[in-house]
Amino acid sequence: MLGLSTRGATRHANGGPGRSKRCIGDWKGLSEGLWHALGRLRIGLGACLGLLLLVFLPHGKPLLLALLVFFTAGFIGANAVGLVCRPERRRLVELASMLSGLGMISCLVVATGGADGPLLFLFLVPVFTYGFRSGPRAAYLSAAVNSAALAVISAVPLANGFSVLRVLGPAVVAGLMWIEAAAVAIVLKHIAVQRDELMQLAQHDPLTGLLNRRSLYELVGRMAAEGEEFAVVLVDLDSFKAANNERGHLFGDEVLKRMAEAMQRAVRRGDAVARYGGDEFTVVVPGGREEGEHVLRRLEEAVERVSREMGVDTGLSAGVAVWPEDGASLEELLQAADRRLYRAKELKDGKRPDLEAIG
């Protein structure tokens, strides 16, 4: 269910843990479009490396040729499957792609001279591609398995005689891989922080930190789709405009922030508080009218307490509407809640309610 507006409700506003437009593994920041673009890029890269290996492959080495065909087919096949498989299967597909790609690159390095050859740098490529596609752990895992492959490739010629170049080249490439993995992790961390900041700005009111109107609409739409009854409490702060005009807008902003904090503390863990606009707030309450009215009483106490602390004569008027009894959409629910809020305000002012207006 929902948490308070800046915690669990944010998770609901994002679409919950089952979001379809984020990717796999240990990093949740890759868009679905970029996932597919990188997959297609890998397929093209695998085909090019396979053709390159056929050119450099020495004649009379059928085992190396068989390994080339096996690993290239596995790499291209794994990435093709990754384009169409369900997100929960992608972690396994990425592992298969990583291992088959490692085999393909190893064959190419061996065919062009092994530790003494010019293509050792190809081991740097997977660290980048797997890191940015699946996250920091994938980058470090790729660096680890590639380092192991480099160690094996370097150990074979060393059995026939020690050479500084045969050790130095692979060691430099291995060191660069780990530096590259660390750099990928740092970049992804900054991307994740910026993404979260943008998400916060897009979903929350900048003054109070509460959910904004857009998030409110998305939240109510999802709850209605789930089919469980919930109440919408519309709250209007009485006499706020007078205090705002008399003591200044900065003071008025501080009142709104303090009221928002008090409302967050007053609601239950399963409720979500949003700023609808101006001095109007909305609380989404799982359950029926009784739960909504219970939360409303707690809100009244919270607003009264803040008013005393800040020396303002501000109370609240509110109306409660219940889905689906009072409406099927947020607009209909707010209209019903607004009619009841209007009636409450008229009664509080000692006026006779306009029955035609309140319905």
N, C-alpha and C positions, 0 to 999 in steps of 0.2 A: 504494500500500500504506500501511501504518501508519507513523507516525513515532513518536518518543518520546512518552510519555504526555501531556505538556503541549503538544505541538506537533502532529505529524501524526496522532497517535491521537485528538486532540480533533476534528480534521476528520472522521475516520471516525466518531467518536461522534455528530457532528452530522448524519451522513448524506451527507457528501461534497459536492462542488460542485453536484450535481444535485438539491438539495433541492426538493421539490415545494411546500412551504408557505411559500416566500419569493417575493418578487416580482422585478421586472425592473429594467432600466436600470442605473444606477450605485449604487443604494441597495438593500441586501438586507434591510432591516428591516421591510418592510410585510407584514402577514399576508395570506393569500389572502382571508379574509373581508372585511377592510377594503378590499382592492383592488376586490372586487365591489361593496361598499357605495358606495364613491366613484364607481364607474362608473354605478351606477343613479342616484345623486344628480346626476351630470352630465347624464344623459339627461333627467331631469325639468327641470333648469335650462335645458337647451337648448330644450326645448319651451316653457317659460315665456317665455324671451327672444324666441323666434320669434313667439309670439303678441303680445308687447309691441311688437315691431317692426311688426307688421301694424297695430296701433292707431295708432302714431305716424307711420307711413310716409305722407309727403305724396302726394296724388293726382297722377297724371300722371307718375310716375317708374318706368316699367316696368323699366329697367335695375337700379335699386336693389331692386325687387321680385324680379327674377330672381336677383340675387346673394344676397338673403336666403334664398330657397328653396334655392339651391345650398349655401350654407355651413351652414344649419341642418340640411339633410338629411345633409351630410357629417359634421357634428359628432355628431349622434345616431347615424348609422350606424357611425362609427369607434368610439364608446364601446360600442355594442351588440356589435360584433365583438370588442372588448377583453374582454368578459365570457366569451367562449367560445373564443377563440384560444389556441394553445399559448404558454407563457411566453416562449419565445425569439422569438416574433413581436410581443410587446407593445411593444417599443421603437419599431418602425415604426408601430404603431397609435397610440401616444401622440403621435408626431410629426404624424400625420394629424389627430388630434383637436385638437392645439394650433393648427395652422394654420387648420383650418376654424372652430374656436372664435374665433380672432382675427378672421377675416373676418366672422363673425356679429356680434361685439361692435362691430367697426368700422362695419358697416352701421347698427347701432342708434345709435351716437354721431353719425354723419353725419346720420341722419334726424332727430335731436333737436337739431341746431344745431352739430354739429362741435366745434371747439375752444372755442366759446362756450356749448356746451350743458351740461346738468346731469348727464350720465351718463358723464363721463370716468372716474369712479371705478371703472366696471366693468372697466377694464383691470387693476385690482388683483386681481380674483378668480382669473384663471388662474395667477398666480404662486403663490398658496397651494395651489390644488388640484393643480397639476402637481408642485409641490415635494414635498408630503406623499405623493403617490402614486408618484412616480418618483425622488425624491431631489434633493439640492442642485443638481446640474447642470441638471436640468429646470427648477428655479426660476429659475436665472440665465438659461437659454436663453429661458424665457418672458418674463422681464424685458427681454431684449435685443430680441426680435421685437416685443413690445408697444411698446417705446420707438421702434422704427423706424416702426411704424404711427402712433404719436402724432406723430412728426415730419412724416410725410406729411400727416396730417389738419391739422396746424397750418400747414404751408407753403401750402396751397391758399388760405385766406383772406388770408394775408399778401401774396399777389400783388396784392390789391386795396387794400392799405393796412395800415400797421403799427399794431398795437394791443398795449399791454402785457398786457392780459388774455388775448389770444390766444396769447401766449407763456408767460405766468406759469402759467396753469392746467395746460397739458400738461407744463410743466417740473416743477411740484410733483408731479403724478401720477407722472411718470417717476422722480423722485427717491424717492418713496415705494415704487415697485415694487422698486428696487434695495435699499432698506432692508429691505423685506419679504423679498426673496430671501435677504439675509444673515441675517435673523432665522430664517427657515426652516432654513437650513444649520446655524445654531448649535443650534437645537432638535433637529434630526435627529442631530447629532453626539452630543449628550447622551443621546438615546434609544439610539443605537447602543452607547455606552459602558455604559449601564445594562443593555442587553440582553446584552452580552458578559459583564458581571459576574454576572448571573443565570444565564447558561449555564454559567459557570465553577463557580458554587456548585452547580448542579443535576447536573453531570457529574463533579465531582472531590471527592475526600476533603479536608475542610477542614484537617486536620492536616498531611498529607504532600503534598498537591497532586497525588497520583496519581489515575487514573481510579477512580471508586467502583463499587460493585457493580452499580448500575443501568446504567452505561455499559458495564460488562463484559458484561452479558447482551445488550445491544443490539449490541455489537461482535461477539460470538461468533455471534449470530443472523445478522448480515449476512455474515460470512465463510462460515458454513455454506451460506447461500443462494447464494453465489458458486461453491461447489462445489470450492474448492481446499483441499488438505490443510493442516492446521495443528495445532500442538501446544499444549497448555495445561500450564504448569508451576505446580504448587501449592507454595508455600514457607511453612514454619513456622519461626519463630525459636526455637531451643532456649535454654532457661534465661532467656528474656527476663522472664518473670513474677517470677523470683527477684530479678533486678537491679532491676526496677520496684518491688518491695516493699521491698528493702533501701535503695535510694537515692532513692526518692520518685517520684511520678507525673510531675513536671516533667522530671526526668532521663529517665524512661522515654519521655516524648513526644519529647525531644531525640534519644534513640537511634533511635526510629522514623523521625524526619525524616531523620537522617543515613543510616540504612539505605535509605530510599526514594531519596534523592539518589544513593547509591552504586549502587543497582540500575538507576536510569535511565542512569547513565553506562556501566554494564556491558553492557547489552543492545545489540543491533544497531539500526540506524535503522528497520528494518522491524518491530520488536517493540513491544508495548504492555504497560506495567506498571500493575497495579491493586492497590489495597488491598482485600482481600476482607473483612477484619474483624479487630479485635484485632491480633495479631502475625502474621497470615496475609496473604500477598501472592500474586498470580497474575500470570503473564506469558503473554501470547498470542504465539506464535511461528509465523509463516508457514513451512510446510515440515513435515517428518515428525519421527519420534522422534529421529533423529540431530541435527537442528537444535535440538530441544528440549533434549537432553542437553548439547549444546555450550554453549547459553546457560546452563544450570544450572551448569556448571563455572565460568563467568565470574561468576555470582552468588555462588557459594561463596567465590571469591577476594575479591569485593567485601565480603561480610559479614565475612569474617575480618579484612580490613584495617580496617574501621570498629571492630570489636571491640577490636583492639589499640590503636587511637587513643583510644578512649573508656574503656579499662581495664575492659571487661566480658568475661565468659566466655560469649559468645553465638555460637553457630554456627547452622547451618540444617539442617533435614531437608526433603526435597522429593520429589515424585512427578511423573511426566510421563505425560500421556494424550494420545492422538492421535485427531483426528477424521478419518474416521468409524469408525476401527477400534475405538476404545474406547467410543464412544457417539455418539449423534446430537444430543444437547442439552448445554448447559453443565452441567446437574445430573448427567447421566451421566458426562461427562468429569471433573468434580470428584470424583465418587465413585470413579472408577477411579484418579485421581491421589492421592486421599486414602488409598486402600488401599496404594498403593506408598509413600506418605509414611510411613504407619504401619509398614510393613515396614522401611523405612530407619531409622526411629527405634529400632525394636526391635533391629535389628542393631547400631546404634551404641551402644546401652546394653548390648550383650553378652547380650541375651535371645534366646530361641528364638522366632521369629515364630509367631504364631497363624495357621496356614495357613487355617483355616476363616474367620477374620475378614478376611483380606486377599484371599480369593478366588483 
